[in-house]
Amino acid sequence: MIYLNAVWIAIDIEFNKADMVLQAESPFLIMEIVFTLYFSGELFVRFMSYEKRREAVRDSWFIFDLLLVVMMLLETWLIPLTAFIIEGGFTARSQDDGANISRSASVLRIARILRVFRTARIIRVARYMPELMILVKGCLAQ
């Protein structure tokens, strides 16, 4: 799912011309919501799997994933809501404030590619399975 998300981010960057997620066309919005729900659910299940919840704070991969999910939630929900309030609504500020918030959302979208680094731990596990490494090396040799 991580690689699928990385591919989708590349597609999103190339073809989505909207400044923010909530302004995008429906396929982009739907996929963003699907990925946000999936990774949030995964993080929740991982959190609940700890016998002592304090152990989650000591797990550096959990903290890394938590930061990525928080950035995803900020980009998908909080920043667009803030931009809507600033641009359209309750205050009389200029349109430039909303544009700055839109640019911040684009930076968060690119930062989500860091999620691919999560797969680095698979390499550590693969060292303990020599058969798997033989298969991977065989596939790459062709």
C-alpha positions in Angstrom: 0.0 0.0 0.0 3.0 2.3 0.7 4.2 1.9 -2.9 0.7 2.4 -4.3 0.5 5.6 -2.3 3.9 6.8 -3.6 2.7 6.1 -7.2 -0.5 8.0 -6.5 1.4 11.0 -5.1 3.4 11.1 -8.4 0.2 10.9 -10.4 -1.4 13.6 -8.1 1.6 15.9 -8.5 1.6 15.5 -12.3 -2.2 15.7 -13.1 -3.9 17.5 -10.2 -3.8 21.2 -10.8 -5.7 22.2 -7.7 -3.9 24.0 -4.9 -5.6 22.0 -2.1 -7.1 18.5 -1.8 -10.6 19.7 -1.3 -10.5 21.8 -4.5 -9.4 18.8 -6.6 -11.5 16.7 -8.9 -13.3 13.8 -7.3 -10.9 10.9 -8.2 -8.1 12.8 -6.5 -10.2 13.6 -3.5 -11.5 10.1 -3.1 -8.0 8.5 -3.3 -6.7 11.0 -0.8 -9.5 10.1 1.6 -8.9 6.4 1.1 -5.2 6.6 1.8 -5.8 8.8 4.8 -8.3 6.4 6.3 -6.1 3.4 5.5 -3.0 4.7 7.1 -4.9 6.2 10.1 -6.5 2.8 10.6 -3.2 1.0 10.3 -1.7 3.3 12.9 -4.6 2.8 15.2 -4.3 -1.0 15.0 -0.6 -0.8 15.7 -1.2 1.5 18.7 -3.8 -0.9 20.1 -1.4 -3.9 19.6 0.9 -2.6 22.3 0.3 -4.2 25.7 1.4 -1.0 27.4 0.5 2.0 25.4 3.6 3.8 26.7 5.7 1.4 24.5 4.3 3.1 21.4 6.1 6.3 22.4 9.4 4.4 22.5 9.0 2.8 19.1 10.7 5.1 16.6 8.9 3.6 13.6 5.6 4.2 15.3 6.5 7.9 16.0 7.7 8.3 12.4 4.4 6.8 11.1 2.4 9.0 13.5 4.1 12.1 12.2 3.4 11.1 8.6 -0.3 10.4 9.4 -0.6 13.8 11.2 0.9 15.5 8.2 -1.6 13.7 5.9 -4.5 14.7 8.2 -3.3 18.3 8.2 -3.0 18.4 4.4 -6.3 16.7 3.8 -8.6 18.3 6.4 -7.1 21.1 8.6 -5.3 23.2 6.1 -8.2 23.3 3.6 -10.6 24.2 6.4 -8.3 26.9 7.6 -7.9 28.3 4.1 -11.7 28.2 3.6 -12.2 30.2 6.8 -9.5 32.7 5.9 -10.5 33.1 2.2 -14.2 32.8 2.3 -15.4 33.6 5.5 -15.5 34.7 8.9 -12.6 37.2 8.8 -11.8 40.0 6.4 -8.3 39.1 5.5 -6.7 39.2 2.0 -6.6 36.4 -0.5 -2.8 36.2 -0.1 -3.2 34.5 3.2 -5.1 31.6 1.6 -2.5 31.3 -1.1 0.2 30.9 1.5 -1.8 28.1 3.2 -2.2 26.4 -0.2 1.5 26.4 -0.8 2.0 24.9 2.7 -0.3 22.0 1.8 1.8 21.3 -1.3 4.9 21.0 0.8 3.2 18.5 3.1 2.1 16.5 0.0 5.7 16.1 -1.1 6.9 15.3 2.4 4.6 12.2 2.5 6.9 10.5 0.1 9.0 9.9 3.2 6.6 7.0 3.9 8.5 4.9 1.4 11.4 4.9 4.0 9.2 2.7 6.2 10.0 -0.2 3.8 13.6 0.0 4.9 12.8 -2.1 7.9 11.9 -5.0 5.5 15.5 -5.1 4.5 16.5 -5.7 8.1 14.0 -8.5 8.4 15.1 -10.0 5.1 18.6 -10.6 6.4 17.1 -13.3 8.7 15.5 -15.1 5.8 18.2 -16.1 3.4 15.7 -17.9 1.1 13.9 -14.7 0.5 17.2 -12.9 -0.3 18.0 -15.6 -2.8 14.6 -15.1 -4.5 15.0 -11.3 -4.6 18.6 -11.5 -6.0 17.4 -14.0 -8.6 14.6 -11.7 -9.7 16.9 -8.7 -9.9 19.5 -10.6 -11.9 17.3 -11.1 -14.9 
